[in-house]
Amino acid sequence: MSALNRTAVSHELASSPTHPLDLATRLEPVFALIAVWQTRAKQRRDLMALPDHMLQDIGVTRADAHREASKPFWKA
């Protein structure tokens, strides 16, 4: 192997995750975002499942609940 090839290989190895923890650390924000999306989707489903009198108790109309539930999970 030439010196140039050895250098290229060593740089490639140095820049790649060498330990599974490195990859897990890099993916942690992705998993956190997915958890937020799942929570948001569940809360919207739960809101739609409430009867009108419970929505009224929290100051939300059925139209408000429909508007909130119709949002995509990635939108706050």
Stockholm file with secondary structure:
# STOCKHOLM 1.0

chainA/1-76         MSALNRTAVSHELASSPTHPLDLATRLEPVFALIAVWQTRAKQRRDLMALPDHMLQDIGVTRADAHREASKPFWKA
#=GR chainA/1-76 SS CCHHHHHHHHHHHHHSCCSHHHHHHHHHHHHHHHHHHHHHHHHHHHHHHSCHHHHHHTTCCHHHHHHHHTSCTTCC
#=GC SS_cons        CCHHHHHHHHHHHHHSCCSHHHHHHHHHHHHHHHHHHHHHHHHHHHHHHSCHHHHHHTTCCHHHHHHHHTSCTTCC
//
